[in-house]
Amino acid sequence: MRLTADADPQLWIPVTDSLGWRGRRHRKAAIRMLLGQANSAIGATQRPGSRLGAWAMSQAAPMLMRRADGRVLVWTWKADPELVVAMATAQALTPEVRIARASMPMDYDDTQSFSSRWLGTGEKLVVAMPPSPASPPFVTYTWDTGTHLVTLTAMCSDRERFGTLDGALDDLARSIRVADEVTGGESPEVLRLGPA
């Protein structure tokens, strides 16, 4: 299953298709933000080589996402790339994935219904104040298609500004859809209408 989305280019910079020099500043900023959040979550301090590490990962990220073949889409906030990173994924609903979802902590049961024109009704979970002060606020949109789990997760580096992004994140989530594999040629299910 491949995903596509119509992210507003005035608000979002796509990281997924930004190869080489194109989008490298935004890739580095997004990775630096994610590494910083991961370090603070485990209580580690930023090491001197972390900027080099963020650069190296920013060069490898587009190739890795291209190999994911549409199962991963990533954006950063255009005005401030280190503020928000949003990642959409499509994951096969294996028994292990279903068990992992059923075993999530009670904190993750506080979801609200969220509708999308393309994916139907799903769930939205907003964690504006995570239990740990080191954890970043985040929002997750999830749709169960029956065969796959489609998820959009957005992490924010600033708790105070997190609520101001709600509308833009909702719009991004509503634009995500499954990219159908269309093949050419005729099929018995095609009805051709003659000219009027």
Disulfide bonds with the S-S distance in Angstrom:
none
